[in-house]
Every structure is written in structure tokens, then in C-alpha cells.
Amino acid sequence: MTEIPAHFAPPLAEDARESLPLTGTERELLTAYLDWHRETLALKCAGLSDAELSTRPVPPSGLSLHGLLRHLAGVERWWLRMQFAGEDLPLLHYSDDDPDQDFDRLDGSVAEALALWREECDHSRRIVAATADLDATGTHRATGKPVSLRRILIHMLAEYARHNGHADILRERLDGSTGY
């Protein structure tokens, strides 16, 4: 086995994520990778104070780790609960008059944002687990057309991958930590 160079060793909180599978069904791979990305975000937030999590360390960007938690809680709700499962729920941290409030208005505590994000992730996991077919559809709100669970899971992976890249930069600017 090749030794990992020291500069690639993860300096953040202990990594308890499951290793990513190399084989499996499409569902197993999609859900394992999505959960891995969810936990990557949690690792990026671990060990920081509320003030650090709410800091916007890369001006002129308004991104913060707190804002990413709020945003991704809303993404989980929007895609899996509202569009796929058809649940009639209010949007989180969004209105037509204030579409960027997930990032701009850091209302509430970081603990509340983290708990809400975890709760929405749990709802999403239950919906996916209860749906036998990746070709099952919900209704895409913008178009009124069917949208498959497969398409939603792929979108969720892209969303988390993009925002975990942001989280990498934010965390490095906050305390120099890299990894994961």
C-alpha cells in the first residue's frame, strides 16, 4: 500500500465516514456518494465556533459555512420532499422577495442550522429508501414535467460537490485546515 504524503493527511476532525464503495448497484453507489458528501460538509464545519462558521472569509463572496448549512437544508427539502415526494411545505430560507436569505441572513444559531440540515437529510434518506425505482418521478416545479429520483440524486451529488468545494476554501481561510 502506498503511504499518503503528510500534506494530504486530513487535519480536520476525525473522519468517521464510510469508505466509498468501488462496486454496487446504481442506488447503492448514488446514495453512498451522496451520504459521503453530506458528511464531508459536516466535517468542514466541525470544531469551529459559531462566529467562525458565520464568518464570510472570502470577500467579496457572501458565503459562510453557516450559510451553506442553511442553503443545503433548503436544497434537501426542495428536491426530495417538495418536488419528488410532493409534500406541501414552506421553502426554507427563501422567498421571491429575498432569494438569497440562506446566505445573506444568518438568522438563528449555527446549532439550529445544523440540526435542521441533518433533519432534512434524514427526511431525504427516508424518501429515497421508501422508493423502489430510481425511475419513479415527482413533478419538477419550474416546468411541471416529471423528474426522476435518479435525476434528483445526480443533481444532489453535483450540488454537494460544488458546495463542498466552497467549504474547502472557506475552512482553509478560517483556520488553515485542508483535507477531505
C-alpha positions in Angstrom: 0.0 0.0 0.0 1.3 3.5 -0.9 1.8 5.8 2.0 -0.1 9.0 1.8 2.1 12.1 1.9 1.8 14.1 5.1 0.4 17.2 3.3 -2.6 15.1 2.2 -3.3 13.8 5.7 -6.6 15.2 6.9 -6.1 17.7 9.7 -9.8 18.2 10.4 -12.0 16.3 12.9 -11.8 12.6 12.9 -13.1 11.2 9.7 -15.8 8.6 10.5 -17.2 8.4 7.0 -17.7 5.1 5.4 -15.2 4.3 2.7 -16.8 4.9 -0.7 -17.7 1.6 -2.5 -16.0 0.5 -5.6 -18.8 -1.6 -6.7 -22.6 -1.9 -6.1 -25.9 -1.2 -7.6 -26.7 2.2 -9.0 -28.8 3.0 -6.0 -26.0 1.9 -3.6 -23.4 4.0 -5.3 -25.6 7.1 -5.6 -26.7 7.0 -2.0 -23.2 6.2 -0.6 -21.7 9.0 -2.5 -24.4 11.5 -1.5 -24.0 10.5 2.2 -20.3 10.8 1.9 -20.7 14.4 0.5 -23.2 15.2 3.3 -20.7 14.1 5.9 -17.9 16.0 4.2 -19.8 19.2 4.8 -20.3 18.2 8.4 -16.5 17.6 8.8 -15.8 21.0 7.2 -17.9 22.6 9.9 -16.6 20.5 12.9 -14.5 22.2 15.6 -15.3 25.8 14.7 -17.1 28.3 16.8 -20.4 29.8 15.8 -18.7 33.0 15.0 -16.2 31.2 12.7 -19.0 29.3 11.0 -20.9 32.5 10.4 -17.8 34.4 9.1 -17.6 35.3 5.4 -13.8 34.9 4.9 -13.6 35.3 1.2 -14.7 38.8 0.2 -16.5 39.8 -1.9 -18.3 36.5 -1.6 -21.0 36.3 1.0 -20.5 32.6 1.6 -20.1 31.1 5.0 -20.2 27.6 6.3 -23.4 28.6 8.3 -24.9 29.8 5.1 -24.0 26.6 3.3 -25.8 24.6 6.0 -28.9 26.7 5.6 -28.7 26.5 1.8 -28.3 22.7 1.7 -31.1 22.2 4.2 -33.3 24.1 1.7 -31.9 22.1 -1.2 -32.7 18.8 0.5 -36.3 19.9 1.2 -36.9 21.4 -2.2 -35.7 18.5 -4.3 -36.7 15.4 -2.3 -39.6 16.4 -0.1 -41.4 19.1 -2.2 -40.6 18.2 -5.8 -40.2 14.4 -5.6 -42.4 13.4 -2.7 -44.9 16.2 -3.4 -45.0 17.4 0.2 -46.7 20.8 0.7 -44.1 22.6 2.8 -42.8 26.1 3.1 -39.5 26.8 1.5 -36.6 27.2 3.8 -34.6 30.5 3.8 -36.1 31.6 0.5 -38.7 34.0 -0.8 -39.2 35.7 -4.1 -38.5 39.0 -2.4 -35.4 37.7 -0.7 -34.0 34.8 -2.7 -30.5 34.8 -1.1 -31.5 34.8 2.6 -30.0 31.4 3.1 -26.6 33.0 2.7 -27.3 36.7 3.4 -29.4 36.5 6.6 -27.9 34.1 9.1 -30.9 34.1 11.4 -30.9 31.6 14.2 -27.9 29.8 15.7 -25.5 27.5 13.9 -26.7 24.7 16.1 -30.3 25.2 14.8 -29.0 25.4 11.2 -27.0 22.2 11.7 -30.0 20.4 13.3 -32.3 21.5 10.6 -29.9 20.4 7.9 -29.5 17.0 9.5 -33.3 16.6 9.9 -33.8 17.4 6.2 -31.1 14.9 5.2 -32.8 12.3 7.3 -36.2 13.0 5.6 -34.4 12.7 2.2 -32.9 9.4 3.1 -36.3 8.0 4.2 -37.9 9.1 0.9 -35.1 7.5 -1.1 -35.2 4.3 0.9 -39.0 4.1 0.5 -38.8 4.5 -3.3 -38.1 1.2 -5.0 -37.5 2.5 -8.5 -34.9 5.2 -9.5 -37.2 5.9 -12.5 -40.0 6.9 -10.1 -41.0 10.6 -10.7 -42.1 13.7 -8.9 -43.0 16.9 -10.5 -40.4 19.5 -11.5 -41.9 22.7 -10.2 -40.4 25.0 -12.7 -41.6 23.1 -15.8 -44.4 20.9 -14.5 -42.7 17.9 -16.1 -41.8 14.6 -14.4 -38.4 14.4 -12.8 -36.9 11.1 -11.8 -35.4 10.1 -8.5 -32.2 9.2 -10.4 -32.0 12.7 -11.9 -32.6 14.3 -8.5 -29.9 12.2 -6.8 -27.4 13.1 -9.6 -28.3 16.8 -9.1 -27.9 16.5 -5.3 -24.4 15.0 -5.8 -23.5 17.9 -8.1 -24.9 20.4 -5.6 -22.9 19.0 -2.7 -19.7 18.5 -4.7 -19.9 22.2 -5.8 -20.6 23.5 -2.3 -18.1 21.2 -0.6 -15.5 22.9 -2.9 -16.7 26.2 -1.5 -16.5 24.7 2.1 -12.9 23.7 1.4 -11.9 27.2 0.6 -13.9 28.7 3.5 -12.4 26.3 6.0 -8.9 26.9 4.8 -9.3 30.7 5.0 -10.7 30.3 8.6 -8.1 28.2 10.2 -5.7 26.9 7.5 -7.3 23.4 7.6 -7.3 21.4 4.4 -8.3 17.8 3.6 -11.3 15.7 3.0 
